[in-house]
């Protein structure tokens, strides 16, 4: 879908929505990729930093509440509020160890509000049969975060200080959130829609479970890949950031592919294909955890490609499970995945420290296999 095919009010809001999404995605990804560097800079242990990230994930348990608010007063309004809270968290994170911990929690609340409202907004303004293309356009920011944001963050950490990326992203999120707020029509700000609870049909349960299992498998890799690159190949912070450029490039390709193929193949088939590709790569890493650097990066890129394609395809599907309670359904999906991520954030570090990367990938492969089975035999495309 070309940008020109959107309604005028959507075209006006889209640039600010994309920039805000980009800032939040970079902030999310950099804390995993540069986890050791942030821990050292703030004077925290890797385990303490992982605990802070786990607590940040748990803030998304507020997603159903945010979804209800989004259904009532408008997704652009909630999206802008979420961006402002996320910006505040990023700026607070620059204030040493206590600030980093508190800032991560505050950022988590803002990121949750933004993500729920954004999913609802896309569902409201784009028809389901074309929604994969619209979602893919916005979700290019996830791969773009690795392609552009993470290398810049790595250079800032090495060249300035560990807190420099938080400052830059906090300002960017603040400005873009204010711009999103300015795009909400005045009449929408006063709307008070009647909200109801979403219907949890078998189709909805299967879709949310598949989404959660895919997220679980990927989370093990998200938590472990920075430590793996540092320990196995001796890469420093800036080199890790540059190495992840390859990941970002492939994720951009995957998202572009999702925007073109998801609507054509169907959201369920696309989720299944992404889960199969990701799980295959995880199994290879479990069997061969110390390949040459070029091959290790290729396998890592393949895993991220599968996850990105599958999870981007899941976004429009989840938003159509119950159109009458769209934002709250999206909120439930985020809450379930959040609990999974929070638990795995704690487990992944413990497994890596005690058992190593190979065992981490064995467990990740198991979660990926569950996602494949759910997508193949239990999920149904929404009517």
Secondary structure, DSSP 8 states (H G I E B T S, - for coil): --GGGS-HHHHHHHHHHHHHHHHHHHHHHHHHHTHHHHHHHHT--HHHHHHHHHHHHHGGGGHHHHHHHHHHH-HHHHHHHHHHHHHHHHHHTTSHHHHHHHHHHHHHHHHHHHHHHHHHHHHHHS-GGGHHHHHHHHHHHHHHIIIIIHHHHHHHHHHT-TTHHHHHHHHHHHHHHHHHHHHS-HHHHT-----------HHHHHHHHHHHHHHHHHHHHHHHHHHHHHHHH---HHHHHHHHHHHHHHHHHHHHHHHHHHHHH-HHHHHHHHHHHHHHHHHHHHH-TT--HHHHHHHHHHHHHHHHHHHHHHHHHHHTS-GGGHHHHHHHHHHHHHHHHHHHHHHHHHHHHHH-HHHHHHHHHHHHHHHHHHHHHT-----
